[in-house]
Amino acid sequence: METENRIRINPADERDLCEVLDIENSSFNTPWTLDFFKHELYNPVSFFYILKIQDKLAGYVIFWIFEDEAHIANIAIHPDYRKMGYGEHLLKWIFDFCRKKGALTISLEVNEINKAARQLYTKTGFRSVGRRVKYYEDSYDALILTKILE
Ligand SMILES: CC(C)(COP(=O)(O)OP(=O)(O)OC[C@H]1O[C@@H](n2cnc3c(N)ncnc32)[C@H](O)[C@@H]1OP(=O)(O)O)[C@@H](O)C(=O)NCCC(=O)NCCS
């Protein structure tokens, strides 16, 4: 990725929430609300980070760490910055971060029809370990994916 040295990943704060919400609304059929994001800023097990390319907020992630298990609760890249390697870059950064905090595994849920995300997770070493039937409001199933953080 040519832009590697222009990317910064920093903790989110209240001033970022407007841009985060814009990305969220353009990414999901049933987006998180502002209150959900605000809550995560102060949740003690939560890590809420934004990815900036130059000064543009281009993505975010929220993940939780419970002892040796990490879980990605939300992740998205701005539609204008997709398919450029930023999602993969952010995931690999998360893996390193969680390893350093002592996590041995990382998991997440993905909508079975979300082809882009499923490909990304397969590429980065996640494996499917289960399914939550009609988990999403559109009644599609969630696949439960997990990865060992080697
Ligand atoms: C899923 C998402 C985060 C991917 O981010 P991205 O920055 O576009 O992904 P990358 O450019 O890093 O792509 C890495 C790999 O993911 C897969 N991928 C990404 N977009 C894809 C697409 N539209 N179709 C198929 N595979 C895709 C490919 O395997 C790709 O590797 P390749 O370039 O060697 O083919 C992004 O599409 C997004 O924000 N979607 C909406 C929110 C979302 O679905 N979040 C995940 C919820 S579980």
The ligand as an SDF file (V2000), in Angstrom:
LIG
                    3D

 48 50  0  0  0  0  0  0  0  0999 V2000
  -15.3830   -4.8910    4.8520 C   0  0  0  0  0  0  0  0  0  0  0  0
  -14.5400   -3.6110    4.7110 C   0  0  0  0  0  0  0  0  0  0  0  0
  -14.1150   -3.1550    6.1130 C   0  0  0  0  0  0  0  0  0  0  0  0
  -13.3000   -3.9360    3.8680 C   0  0  0  0  0  0  0  0  0  0  0  0
  -12.4420   -2.8120    3.9040 O   0  0  0  0  0  0  0  0  0  0  0  0
  -11.5030   -2.4340    2.6630 P   0  0  0  0  0  0  0  0  0  0  0  0
  -10.5730   -1.3860    3.1180 O   0  0  0  0  0  0  0  0  0  0  0  0
  -12.3470   -2.1170    1.4870 O   0  0  0  0  0  0  0  0  0  0  0  0
  -10.7440   -3.8210    2.4170 O   0  0  0  0  0  0  0  0  0  0  0  0
   -9.2800   -3.9960    1.7930 P   0  0  0  0  0  0  0  0  0  0  0  0
   -9.1170   -3.0500    0.6550 O   0  0  0  0  0  0  0  0  0  0  0  0
   -8.2750   -3.9400    2.8740 O   0  0  0  0  0  0  0  0  0  0  0  0
   -9.3800   -5.4630    1.1910 O   0  0  0  0  0  0  0  0  0  0  0  0
   -8.6720   -6.5510    1.7680 C   0  0  0  0  0  0  0  0  0  0  0  0
   -9.2990   -7.8390    1.2510 C   0  0  0  0  0  0  0  0  0  0  0  0
  -10.6820   -7.8960    1.5850 O   0  0  0  0  0  0  0  0  0  0  0  0
  -11.4340   -8.5100    0.5220 C   0  0  0  0  0  0  0  0  0  0  0  0
  -12.3750   -7.5270   -0.0380 N   0  0  0  0  0  0  0  0  0  0  0  0
  -12.4720   -6.2150    0.2750 C   0  0  0  0  0  0  0  0  0  0  0  0
  -13.4970   -5.6490   -0.3980 N   0  0  0  0  0  0  0  0  0  0  0  0
  -14.0350   -6.6210   -1.1500 C   0  0  0  0  0  0  0  0  0  0  0  0
  -15.1310   -6.6440   -2.0610 C   0  0  0  0  0  0  0  0  0  0  0  0
  -15.8730   -5.5540   -2.3270 N   0  0  0  0  0  0  0  0  0  0  0  0
  -15.4500   -7.8390   -2.6480 N   0  0  0  0  0  0  0  0  0  0  0  0
  -14.7360   -8.9520   -2.3850 C   0  0  0  0  0  0  0  0  0  0  0  0
  -13.6580   -8.9810   -1.5340 N   0  0  0  0  0  0  0  0  0  0  0  0
  -13.3280   -7.8210   -0.9340 C   0  0  0  0  0  0  0  0  0  0  0  0
  -10.4040   -8.9600   -0.4910 C   0  0  0  0  0  0  0  0  0  0  0  0
   -9.9830  -10.2710   -0.1240 O   0  0  0  0  0  0  0  0  0  0  0  0
   -9.2720   -7.9780   -0.2520 C   0  0  0  0  0  0  0  0  0  0  0  0
   -8.0240   -8.4800   -0.6350 O   0  0  0  0  0  0  0  0  0  0  0  0
   -7.4870   -8.2510   -2.1390 P   0  0  0  0  0  0  0  0  0  0  0  0
   -7.4290   -6.7710   -2.3420 O   0  0  0  0  0  0  0  0  0  0  0  0
   -6.1500   -8.9140   -2.1420 O   0  0  0  0  0  0  0  0  0  0  0  0
   -8.5110   -8.8900   -3.0400 O   0  0  0  0  0  0  0  0  0  0  0  0
  -15.3360   -2.5030    3.9790 C   0  0  0  0  0  0  0  0  0  0  0  0
  -15.8870   -3.0390    2.7840 O   0  0  0  0  0  0  0  0  0  0  0  0
  -16.4650   -1.9130    4.7930 C   0  0  0  0  0  0  0  0  0  0  0  0
  -16.2480   -0.9880    5.5760 O   0  0  0  0  0  0  0  0  0  0  0  0
  -17.6960   -2.4330    4.6170 N   0  0  0  0  0  0  0  0  0  0  0  0
  -18.8780   -1.9090    5.3370 C   0  0  0  0  0  0  0  0  0  0  0  0
  -18.8020   -2.2120    6.7980 C   0  0  0  0  0  0  0  0  0  0  0  0
  -18.6450   -3.6900    7.0740 C   0  0  0  0  0  0  0  0  0  0  0  0
  -19.1890   -4.5380    6.3820 O   0  0  0  0  0  0  0  0  0  0  0  0
  -17.9230   -3.9930    8.1530 N   0  0  0  0  0  0  0  0  0  0  0  0
  -17.6710   -5.3610    8.5680 C   0  0  0  0  0  0  0  0  0  0  0  0
  -18.7560   -5.8220    9.4550 C   0  0  0  0  0  0  0  0  0  0  0  0
  -18.4520   -7.4660   10.0970 S   0  0  0  0  0  0  0  0  0  0  0  0
  1  2  1  0
  2  3  1  0
  2  4  1  0
  2 36  1  0
  4  5  1  0
  5  6  1  0
  6  7  2  0
  6  8  1  0
  6  9  1  0
  9 10  1  0
 10 11  2  0
 10 12  1  0
 10 13  1  0
 13 14  1  0
 14 15  1  0
 15 16  1  0
 15 30  1  0
 16 17  1  0
 17 18  1  0
 17 28  1  0
 18 19  1  0
 18 27  1  0
 19 20  2  0
 20 21  1  0
 21 22  1  0
 21 27  2  0
 22 23  1  0
 22 24  2  0
 24 25  1  0
 25 26  2  0
 26 27  1  0
 28 29  1  0
 28 30  1  0
 30 31  1  0
 31 32  1  0
 32 33  2  0
 32 34  1  0
 32 35  1  0
 36 37  1  0
 36 38  1  0
 38 39  2  0
 38 40  1  0
 40 41  1  0
 41 42  1  0
 42 43  1  0
 43 44  2  0
 43 45  1  0
 45 46  1  0
 46 47  1  0
 47 48  1  0
M  END
$$$$
